């Protein structure tokens, strides 16, 4: 456990941020996995939108979002 006051504040801040970021991250992950499983254009668009939203809110880095979208698109187009 933190001892210094600034470390205590940082812990509170990190917990608040995690509570805000967790639903955004889990929704992004769920939609990405659904898009990989079903391979429909609607789910692909929803996954892209969730990834973009997570990147916009700084839950993930914008380059990480671009990489996820690229890999998702490649995997869907390779399989059929």
Secondary structure, 3 states (H helix, E strand, C coil): CCCCHHHHHHHHHHHHHHHHHHHHHHHHHHHHHHHHHHCCHHHHHHHHHHHHHHHHCCCCCHHHHHHHHHHHHHHHHHHC
